[in-house]
Amino acid sequence: MSTQQEGPNIDYSDSRRITVAQLVDLLRRSTLAERRLIEDEACMAAMLKHADILATAWDGERLVGAARSLTDFAYCCYLSELAVGSAYQHRGIGRALISLTESRLAPGTKVILLSAPAAVDYYPKIGFTGHPSEWTRAKRPKTFS
Ligand SMILES: CC(C)(COP(=O)(O)OP(=O)(O)OC[C@H]1O[C@@H](n2cnc3c(N)ncnc32)[C@H](O)[C@@H]1OP(=O)(O)O)[C@@H](O)C(=O)NCCC(=O)NCCS
């Protein structure tokens, strides 16, 4: 699907593929790079390869926003990255990328995410409800003994 919404110059897609270099560049431009393993090319490639939904926003051929999700399409959808380039923020692109993601999900599917500190006030503003008992654990590195 490819649509144009929220301003004349931004195109949205949930089918365009992007490269690791494009993703890393966008993460840098959005400030989210500091919270992702951008130096680990294998990890970044796996993030793209295994994404179930990759919603993207384009200004011409320039990637200006992305929402990457893992989902079963019916019950839950983990929105792992939402990033909009600094020069394009506050133009409704983040909201549009989430809407495009949700358009791929069955009615009632829950979107789940962990907010970056800079975005904790963003999600309640666009209709997300906080949850007091979220738990995460990272698999130990192979070298850990
Ligand atoms: C957070 C982010 C994705 C929002 O995208 P965006 O395209 O700028 O947001 P939108 O234009 O859709 O904003 C919708 C509303 O939220 C507000 N908003 C945007 N960013 C906000 C923030 N960081 N904190 C609080 N409110 C915010 C907007 O002002 C807008 O309000 P309005 O409708 O009253 O004008 C984007 O700013 C970003 O990429 N930030 C850096 C990376 C990051 O922190 N990502 C989130 C990882 S969990």
The ligand as an SDF file (V2000), in Angstrom:
LIG
                    3D

 48 50  0  0  0  0  0  0  0  0999 V2000
    8.4860   11.0620   19.0000 C   0  0  0  0  0  0  0  0  0  0  0  0
    8.3490   11.2150   17.4800 C   0  0  0  0  0  0  0  0  0  0  0  0
    8.3110    9.8560   16.8340 C   0  0  0  0  0  0  0  0  0  0  0  0
    7.0660   11.9960   17.1910 C   0  0  0  0  0  0  0  0  0  0  0  0
    6.9150   12.0930   15.7910 O   0  0  0  0  0  0  0  0  0  0  0  0
    6.3050   13.4230   15.1470 P   0  0  0  0  0  0  0  0  0  0  0  0
    6.0630   13.1580   13.7080 O   0  0  0  0  0  0  0  0  0  0  0  0
    7.1680   14.5690   15.4970 O   0  0  0  0  0  0  0  0  0  0  0  0
    4.9330   13.5450   15.9480 O   0  0  0  0  0  0  0  0  0  0  0  0
    3.5190   14.0730   15.4430 P   0  0  0  0  0  0  0  0  0  0  0  0
    3.7560   15.2410   14.5360 O   0  0  0  0  0  0  0  0  0  0  0  0
    2.7370   12.9350   14.9310 O   0  0  0  0  0  0  0  0  0  0  0  0
    2.9480   14.6000   16.8190 O   0  0  0  0  0  0  0  0  0  0  0  0
    1.6430   14.3950   17.2600 C   0  0  0  0  0  0  0  0  0  0  0  0
    1.4580   15.2490   18.4840 C   0  0  0  0  0  0  0  0  0  0  0  0
    2.4070   14.9410   19.5000 O   0  0  0  0  0  0  0  0  0  0  0  0
    3.2160   16.0790   19.8210 C   0  0  0  0  0  0  0  0  0  0  0  0
    4.5980   15.6530   20.0310 N   0  0  0  0  0  0  0  0  0  0  0  0
    5.4900   15.3230   19.0820 C   0  0  0  0  0  0  0  0  0  0  0  0
    6.6580   14.9130   19.6560 N   0  0  0  0  0  0  0  0  0  0  0  0
    6.4730   14.9940   20.9890 C   0  0  0  0  0  0  0  0  0  0  0  0
    7.2920   14.6950   22.1100 C   0  0  0  0  0  0  0  0  0  0  0  0
    8.5710   14.2330   21.9860 N   0  0  0  0  0  0  0  0  0  0  0  0
    6.7710   14.8790   23.3460 N   0  0  0  0  0  0  0  0  0  0  0  0
    5.5050   15.3380   23.5010 C   0  0  0  0  0  0  0  0  0  0  0  0
    4.6720   15.6290   22.4730 N   0  0  0  0  0  0  0  0  0  0  0  0
    5.1390   15.4650   21.2380 C   0  0  0  0  0  0  0  0  0  0  0  0
    3.0810   16.9950   18.6310 C   0  0  0  0  0  0  0  0  0  0  0  0
    3.2920   18.3140   19.0000 O   0  0  0  0  0  0  0  0  0  0  0  0
    1.6730   16.7130   18.1840 C   0  0  0  0  0  0  0  0  0  0  0  0
    0.7690   17.4050   18.9780 O   0  0  0  0  0  0  0  0  0  0  0  0
   -0.4160   18.2680   18.3120 P   0  0  0  0  0  0  0  0  0  0  0  0
   -1.2290   17.2740   17.5120 O   0  0  0  0  0  0  0  0  0  0  0  0
   -1.1090   18.8390   19.4970 O   0  0  0  0  0  0  0  0  0  0  0  0
    0.2980   19.2650   17.4660 O   0  0  0  0  0  0  0  0  0  0  0  0
    9.5260   12.0310   16.8930 C   0  0  0  0  0  0  0  0  0  0  0  0
    9.5630   13.2800   17.5160 O   0  0  0  0  0  0  0  0  0  0  0  0
   10.8620   11.3620   17.0330 C   0  0  0  0  0  0  0  0  0  0  0  0
   11.2800   10.6090   16.1560 O   0  0  0  0  0  0  0  0  0  0  0  0
   11.5720   11.6540   18.1340 N   0  0  0  0  0  0  0  0  0  0  0  0
   12.9300   11.1660   18.3340 C   0  0  0  0  0  0  0  0  0  0  0  0
   13.0180    9.6500   18.4290 C   0  0  0  0  0  0  0  0  0  0  0  0
   12.0990    9.0880   19.4940 C   0  0  0  0  0  0  0  0  0  0  0  0
   12.1700    9.4730   20.6500 O   0  0  0  0  0  0  0  0  0  0  0  0
   11.2530    8.1550   19.0610 N   0  0  0  0  0  0  0  0  0  0  0  0
   10.3290    7.4800   19.9150 C   0  0  0  0  0  0  0  0  0  0  0  0
   10.9500    6.2000   20.3340 C   0  0  0  0  0  0  0  0  0  0  0  0
    9.9080    5.3240   21.4690 S   0  0  0  0  0  0  0  0  0  0  0  0
  1  2  1  0
  2  3  1  0
  2  4  1  0
  2 36  1  0
  4  5  1  0
  5  6  1  0
  6  7  2  0
  6  8  1  0
  6  9  1  0
  9 10  1  0
 10 11  2  0
 10 12  1  0
 10 13  1  0
 13 14  1  0
 14 15  1  0
 15 16  1  0
 15 30  1  0
 16 17  1  0
 17 18  1  0
 17 28  1  0
 18 19  1  0
 18 27  1  0
 19 20  2  0
 20 21  1  0
 21 22  1  0
 21 27  2  0
 22 23  1  0
 22 24  2  0
 24 25  1  0
 25 26  2  0
 26 27  1  0
 28 29  1  0
 28 30  1  0
 30 31  1  0
 31 32  1  0
 32 33  2  0
 32 34  1  0
 32 35  1  0
 36 37  1  0
 36 38  1  0
 38 39  2  0
 38 40  1  0
 40 41  1  0
 41 42  1  0
 42 43  1  0
 43 44  2  0
 43 45  1  0
 45 46  1  0
 46 47  1  0
 47 48  1  0
M  END
$$$$
